[in-house]
Amino acid sequence: MNSVNIALPDKTAVEHNFSKAAILYDRYADHHRLIADRLMDFILPNAALGSILEIGCGTGILTEKLLDRFSSSFVTALDISIGMVDRCRFKLNNTGRLSFLVTDAEKYCQSGNRYDLVVSSCSIQWFHYRKRFVESIYASLPAGGLCLMAIPVRGMLHELVESCILGADTLMRRLDLSSGEEWKTRFENSGMDILSSSVESVSCLYDHPLEVLKAIRGIGAGIDQDPAFLKPGDMKKMTKYYRRHFEVDSSGKVSSTYRILYILGRKM
């Protein structure tokens, strides 16, 4: 079996892959819609937010919900991918309450700008310096400011990973994901008062295991992954194992599960 193939992302490749995927992203982003809906459940109903920074806005799935929920707030939508920002602008830029930034959030959040809410859905797992980033988020909040994150954690896509390991005797290259407890500790150590945290599973159904791989590539989330990382014979072994162990019913659909930490913190 190949050795464990865990990696920190090349940010140039991340920007390229997500820009390339921007046009078709919404077609494959069912799980992101579910995660964004759930993330909004954690926002305090009486929160008074003048300014919001969204990190990793993508095509605007969460951005639109923020604009609707906080009708008098000003939202800054940030993404490293110009293709994603262009797509988000095309969909949503019909209001004077929305501006855009194309930049690396790890660097930007050290700039000294302040926001009443810093929010992100499924983006900060791509960052290199996680402890430092959480500290910079804390510094960017005023007293009483809120931080709300949905973060993919260890155990993501366990069906695909297991099917590659046990079915095809190989490993796909994947992100070095932290556990939910590791992320929570980073937020607590920054000084953040944790108001709520929960690790939950979000499952989507696909007609075939190859559709799972197609969806990962379709949203730009491959880690410099050669589409042919599984040889044809190994691909058959992987899909056979996947179907045998993760079919959900007689329809033949298979599950693909995202493990997400939802965490809400406040600067005291």
C-alpha positions, 0 to 999 in steps of 0.5 A: 500500500502507498504511504499516507499521502497527506498534504498542505495545499499549494495556494497557487494551485488552490487559486487556479483550481477554484477559479477553473471550477467557478462556472460549474461550482454551484452544480456540484455544491449541494453539500455546501448549501446544506452546510451554509444553512446549518451554519446560519442556525448558530448566529445569535438572533439579536446580533447587531452587526454593522460589518461582516467579513466572509472568508472564502466567499466562493460563488456566494452561497453563504454571502446571499444568506448573510445579506438576507439575514442582516439587511442593514449590514455591510458584507466584505466577501473575500476569496483567494480565487478571482474566478470565484469572486467574479462569479459571486459578483455576477450573482449578487452585486446588486446592492451597495452593502457588498464589496469584494476582495481577491486576496489571501485571507491569512495575510489580510486578517493581519492587516488590522481591519476590524469587523463585527462578525468574521464568518467562513464556511469550508475554507480555512482548512486550506490555510497553512498557519492555523493557530496564527490565523485564529489569533489574527481573527481574534485581533480583528474583532472588537469587544463583543465581536463574533466569529462563526466558522464551519470547518471540515475536520478529520473523518471527511469523505471517510467512504471514499478514503476507506474504499481507496485504502481497503478496496484499491490498496491505494490512497488519494492525496488529501488535506491535512485536516485537524480534528474538531477538538484541535480547532476548538483548542485554537479558538479557546487559546486565542482568548475567544469565548466559545458560545457554541461548538458542534461536530456534525455529519453532512451526507449527500447521495450520488448515483455512483462512486465516480460521481463523488470524485466528479463532485470533488473535482467539480468544486475545485477541491482536488489537492493537485490530484491527477484525475487518473490517480487510480488505474482502471483496475484499481478504480473498479476495485474502489467502486466495487468496495464503495458500492458494497459498503456504502450503498444506502438503499435499493436505488443503488445510490451511495453516500458521501459524508462531510464532517464539519465543526460548527463553532461560534465564538465571541471576543469578550 
